[in-house]
Amino acid sequence: MPRPGASGLRIKSPDLLIAESGADLDGHGLRRSMGLFQLVCFGIGAVVGTGIFVGLSDTVAQAGPAVVVSFVLAAVTCVFTAFSFAELGGAIPVSGSSYSYAYATLGERTAFLVGWCLLLEYGISVSAVAVGWGQYLNQLLGSLTGWQLPAALANPPGDGGVVNLPAVVVVLLAALLLVRGVRESARATAAMAVLKLAVLVLFCVIGFGAFRSGNLSPFAPEGLAGITSGASVAFFSYIGFDSITTAGEEVRNPRRNVPLAIMICIGVVTVLYCLVALAAIGALSSGEVAGRPAALSLIVDRVTHSDIGGAVIAFGAVVAIASVVLAVMYGQTRILMSMARDGLVPRVFARVSPRTATPVANTWIVALVFAVPAAVVPLDMVMNLSSVGTLAVMAVVNVSVLVLRRTRPDLPRRFRVPLSPLSPLLGVAFCGYLVYGTGPATWLQFAGFLAVGAVLYSLYGRRRSRLAAGVDGAAGGPASRPDADPDEAAHDGAVPAATTAAAPATQEA
């Protein structure tokens, strides 16, 4: 067992992660009910939403017509990291996603900070996405009935409102569906994903029908700096594809389906985003699009000279953004469940209902906690910070691939990163480049956020860690139960991993 002072460097072996989760068997109290199609739809459901329906106008404000290049640059960053996620998702198919990958390669302290960043990525982005939902809901209500929610109830403070009531409602509705069961949630997400893809294709048809090449000149009014800043904003539009890996314990044949779903999702989303951005700027000048809420509906209204087309786009956005809230909240609850199994957060997050096979308490806690910022925080205050947290996690995932290749070359891999180690290193470099584009203010905010996470790990996670207590959960012992206590496991005779015949649970980093 590692020295107590080195507990932050303790590594949890992939074999133990897989054994605890039952990734090659029947899961850890969760049901394997998702196939490849549902998993791809789940990924698209987690990605396509506020970033393109609402955030497009902010990206245009930075890059002008070169917004297409910004989307491509953000996509390239995601592609390199998607390769790494695909390899790790097939090799370690568990619910913990990048948190578990960091635990298996870089140590417990890094894993906790990755989980802390995922809390920022998944949790705060839920709030940001929910804010965008309220904007399009009002647009839809105005088109259909001529009536809209008053600004005091439709916008957060700072944006002319008091409380964003629609944002709270969509978060609570998503939680209600999630606690009913993953099968029901997956079906709803698949239906919503298909619908919003159809709406975006319809937008492209309308936009390209009114395309004017003169709108593309000047192409990059702010030069390379504007494209880089735009890419940093556009990256928010891709956040969520990694949530596919959080479903590792509820997917049939995860070693095959998780990597395949990631690559399909990124490919579809990248092509779609570039087409939507080009259609938007071709139909309406960048000056008219920049900074406008519900920009896609505005463009369709202007092109068709009718409220009907805008209402269709607004309806698609309402559905799209709701599906993002659903999928991202799902990912957040599974990350917390994995961390709770390891003792790094309270064990209530790991309890699975025997009736619904879902972490009910976990889901409601997440919903209630993130409904608050959704109600009162303006969208632009969290987009950059959420993007930086995601980029940091992606950089860690790229490094994890390189480390795992070196430490566990024997681990089964259904997908291998091409051109390794060049591809993961490029992934790290592109992540750093986009972080640079967010600006010093965001860097300082993120540094403060990490400092808070480090303090929480020192005060709680390091002391409560199951590995620190010598509990490995092998052979179905008490530690393998989500609600088992480390002290209880020790009294029941759990055997430290270093003494078992299985692969060691911990090693020095």
N, C-alpha and C positions, 0 to 999 in steps of 0.2 A: 504494500500500500504506500502511496506517496507520502512524503512528510507533510504534516499539517500545514506548515507554512507555504507549501507548494500546491495547496488544494486548487487554486485558481488555474493551475496548469494541468489538472487531472483530465484525462481523456477517457471517454466512454466508447468502448469498442463497437463497431458496426454490428458484430454478431449479437451483442447484448441488446442493442437498440431494436434489431429485427426480432429477437426472441421475445422481448417484453411486449412488443406490439402485435406479435403474431402475424407479421407481414406476409409470411409464406404459408400461413394457415388460415384461421378464420377471424383475425383481428383481435383487438383488445376490448371486447364488449361492444364493438361496432359491427355493423352489417355491411358485407360487400355487395352493394346493390348498384354500382355505377359501372357502365360499360364505356367503351372508347368514345362513342358519339356523345353520350351524356357528359363525359369528362371534357371533351373539346368545347361543348356548349357551356360548361361550367367555367372554363378558362376565358372564353369570349365574353361570358356574362360578367366576369370579374374585371375585365379590361375595358370594354367599350361602354362608355358612359359619359360622365362629366367632362373628362379630358377632351373629347372631340365635340360634344354637344355644347359645352359651356367654355372650356379652356381654349378652344380654337381661336377665339377673338383675342385672347391675351397673347397667344403665340404670334398671331398676325401683327399685333402691336409692336412686338420686338423685332420680327424678321421681315415684315412686309410680304411681297409676293414670294420671297425665298422661303416662306413657311414650309414649302414642300421639302426643301433641302433640310430644314430643321427636323422635320418628321423622319426623314431618311437617316440623319445623323443619330437621332434618338433610337431609331430602330436597329441600327448597326450595333449600338451599345447593348441593346437587348438581345440581339442574335448571338453575340459572343457569349453572353451570360446564359442565354437559353441553352446553348450547348452544354455548359457546365451543369445547369440544373437538370438537364435530361440525363446526363451520365450519373449524377448523384441520386436522382430520383429513381433510376432503375437499380442502382447498386444498394441504396438504403431506402426502400419504399415504406417510410413511416410518416406519421402525421406531423412530425416536428419541422419538416421542410428545412430551411437554411439554419434554423436553430440546432437541429439534430446533426446536420452536416458539420457545423462548427464544433459541436461537442465531440464528434468522432475524429476530428483532425487537429483543432487548434486549442482545445482545452475548455474547461468549465467557465472561466471568467469571460473569455471571448464569446462563448455560447450564450451566456446570460446577457451580455451587451447586444448580441445579435437579436435575441428575443426582445430586448428592450427597444431596439430599432424597429423590429417588426410590429411592436405595439404602436409605434409612431406611424409606420407604413399602413398597416391594416386599420388600426383604430381611428387615427386622425383622418385618414382618407375617407373613412365612412362618414365622418362629420362633414368633410368638404363636399363629398358626393351628394349627401343629403341636402346641403344648401342649394346646389345646382338643381336638384329635383323640384324644390319650391319655385324656382324661377320659371321652369317650363310648365309646371302645373298651373301657374297663374296665366301663362301664355295660352294654354289649352282652354282654361275656363273663359278667358276673354274672347277667344275665337268662337267657342261654342255657344256661350250664353250672354256675352257682353258684360259679364260681371266678374270681378276679380277679388281675391282676398285683399283686405286693406294692408297697406305697407307695414303697419305696425305688427301684423301677424304673419307676414310673408317674408320679411327680411330680418337679418340679425342687427344688433346695435352697430352703428358705424356705417350701415348701408341703408339708413332711413327707417329702420324698424326697431321693435322692442324685443320680439322673440320670433324665431322662425318656426312656426307651428307645423307646417308641412314636413320639415326635416325631422322633427320628433316623431311624427306619425309614421313616416316610412321606415325609420329605424325600428320602431316597436312592431310594425307589421312584419318586417323581415324576421325579427326574433320569434314571433308567433309561429311563422311557417317553419323556421329552423327546429324548434322544439318538437314539432309534430313528427319529424323523421327525415333522414337524408334522402330517401327515395322520393318523397313528396317535394322536397326542396330541389332535388336534381331535375325532376320533371318540370317544375315551374321555371327553373333557370333555363332549361333547354328551350322551352316554348318562348320565353322572353328573348333569348339570344337569337333565335330564328327571326322573330318579329323585328327586332331592331336592325339586324342585318338587311332585311328587306326594306326598311325605311331609309337606311343610308344609301342603298342602291338606288332607290327612287330619287333621293336627293341628287345623286350623281347624274341621273338621267336628266332631271330638270336643270341642274346647274350647267352641264355641258351643252344643253340645248340653247342656253343664252350666253355661251362662252364668247368673250371678247379678248383677243390677244393683247390689246392696248392696256388692259388692266394689269398685265405682268411687267410693265415698265414704269419706273425703274425697278429692276428685279430685286436687288438687295440694297435698299436705300441706306441701311446702317452698316453695310459691309459684313466682314467676317464676324465682328463682335456681335452684330445683331443676329446673325444666324446661330452663333453659339448660345446667346441668351435665349433665343427662341427654342433651340433644342433642349435647353434645360427646363423650359416651361413645358414643351411638348412631351418631355419624358413622363410627366404626370399622366399623360394619356395612355401610357403602356403599363402603368403600375397595376399589378394584380395577376399577371400571367404566372408568377411563381406560386400563386395560391393553388394551382393544380397539384403541386407536390404535397400540400397539406391534406389531400384526400387519399394519401397512400394506403390507409388502412380500410378504406371504404370503396376501393376500386377492385374489380375483378382483374386478375392477372396484372398486378401493378408494375412488375418489372418491364413488361412490354408496353402497357398502355400509358403509363405516366410520361416516359420520354417522347412517345409518338404524339401524345396530345399537346405537349409543350411546343413541339416544332410546328404542328399544324396550326395551332392558335396564333403563334407569332407571325407565321406566313400570311394567314388570312387577314389579321389585323393590320399589318404593315401595308399591304396592297390597298386595303380599304381606306386607311387614313390618308395615304398619298392621293388617292383619287378624290376623296372628299375635300381635302385642302385645295387641290388644283381646281376642282369644280367651283368651290366657294369663291376663290379669288378671281377666277375667270368670269363668273357671273356678276360679281360686285367688286368694286375696287377695294384695295386693302384699307384705305382711309375710311370707307364706310363700314367695314367689318370690324376694324380694330376697337376693342373695348366695349363692344355691344353685347348685352346679355341676350341669351336665346338667339344667337347669331344665325343658326341654320334656318330657323323659322322665319326670321327677318328676310333672309335672302330669297327664300321660296315665295314669300308674300310679294316682294318687289318684282320678282321675275314673272310670276303668274298674275299679278294684279288682283289677287283674290286671297281671302282669309282661309279658304279651304285647304290649300296646300300647306300653309303654315300650321294649320291645326293638325294635319296628319303628321308632320314632322314633330310637332310638340307632343303628340300622343306617343310617337316612337321614343322620344327622349324621356318621357315620364316612365315608360316601360323599361327602357335601357338603364336608366339611372337606378331604378328600383332593383333591377337584377344585379347591379354592381354592389349595392348595399347588402343584398342577400348573400352573394358569393364572398365578398370581403369579410363580412361578419362571420361567415362559416370558417374562413381561414383563420381569423383571429382566435376563435374559440378552440380550434384544434392546436394552435401554437401554445396557448395557455394550458391546454390539457397535457401536452407533452412536458412542459416545464413543471407542472404540478406533479407529474409522475416522478420527476427527478428531485422533488422537494424544493425547487428553487422559487416557487410561488405557493401560496396556500393550497392545500389539497382539495378544497371544495371545487376547484376548477377541473379536477380530474374525475369527478363522480359522474358516472353514466347511468341514466335511468334504465332499469330493466324493461320497462314497458315500451319506451320509444327508441331505445338504444341511441340516445343523444345526451350530451352534457347539458341538462336543462338549467341547473343553477348557473353554470358558466355562461350560458347564452344570455340569460336575463341580466346577469351582472354586467356583461359587456354592453348589452343594449342600453341599460340605464345609465352607465357611466358615459357612453359616447353620445347619448341623446342630448346631454347638457351642452357640450361644445357645438354640436350641430345646431342647437337653438340660438346660440349667442355669438358664435365666432364667424366673421366674414371669410369668404372662400379664399381670397387672395392672401390672407395671413398665414395659411397653412399649406398652400400648394408647394412652395419652394422647400419648406422645412420637411414635408413629407417626402419630396423627391430626393433630398439629400440623404435622409435616413434609408431610403430604398437603395440608392446608389452605393452607400456604405455596405449594406448587406450583400449586394451583388458582387462587390469587390471581394468580400470575404468568401463567397461561394466559389469564385474563380480560383482563389488561393487554395481553397479546400480540395478542389479537384487535383491540383498539383501535389498537395501533401498526401492525399489518399492514394494516388498513383504510386507514391514512393513507399508509404508505410504498409499498404494492403494491395499489392499487385495481383494477389490471388482472388480478390473479391469478384463474384460474378457481375458482369456488366453487359446488359443488352444493348447499350449504346455507348460509344466512346467518342469523346471530343475530338474532332478532326484537327490535324496540325498542332497537336499538343507538343510542347508547352507554349507555342506561339499564340494560339487562340485564347487560352485563359489570360495570358499576359496582356494581350490586346484588350480583353474585356476589362481588366483592371485599369489600363491606361484610359480607355474611353470613359469609364466611370469617373475617374479623376478629372478628366477634361470637362465633363458636364457639371461636376461639383464646382469647379472653378467658375463656370458661367453663372452660378447662383449668386455670387457676390459675398463680400466680407460679413455683412449683417447676418446672413443665413448661416455662415460658417460659425460665427460666435454663438448663435442660438443653438446650433447643433452640438457645439462643444459643451455648452451648459447642460444640454439634455443628456449627453453621455456622462458628464460628471455626476449628475443625479443618479443615473443607472449604476455607476460604479459604487456609489455610497450605498445604494439599496442592496447590491450584491454583498458588500462587506458586512452590512448589518443583519441581513436575513438569509440570502441565498447561500453564502459560504457556510453558515452555521447549520442550515437545515438540509443541505445537500445529502442525498441518499448515499452517494459515493463517498462523501466525507465520513459518513457513519459506517461505511463498510457493508452497505446493503446493496446487493446486485440484482435481486429479483429473480435469480436463477431457479429453474425447476419449479416454477409456479409458486414460489414462496410468497410470504406476505408482501414483499416489496413489489410483486407483480400485480397486486391489486391496486387500482387507482386510489382507493381511500385508505391504504395501509399506512401506518405511521412507522417511521424509522425505528423508534424505540420499541414498538410492538414487535417489529420484525426481528430486532436483535434478541428479544426475549424468547421468540419462537424458534430461535436457532438458525437464522439465515446465515449462510456461509459466505464469507468475503470472497470476491471474485478471484483473488490471487490464489485461493486454495482449491478452486474448482478445476475440473478437467476441461471445461469449455474454454473458449478464447478469453483472454483476460479482459475484465471489464474496464480496468484503468491502466494507464501507462503514463510515464512522464513525457510531457511535450518536449 
